[in-house]
């Protein structure tokens, strides 16, 4: 499995508290602008979501995960 497909922002178990991710906020959905930050809380309860798992960053920003950065 390649690096890009190994971790999906659509699967809750791939996202860790304190992990570095890039999210798209509600206001940026049309433009697709991404915001980078560290996960403070996971807001989606279901194990997966087709548009990405909703999280809150340590800065308080909320959005759906598009990219998960590996901590290696």
Protein Blocks (a to p, Z undefined) as FASTA:
>chain_A
ZZklmpcckbmklpcghiacddddfklmmnopacddddfbdfbfbfbdfkbpadddfkop
acddfbdcdfZZ
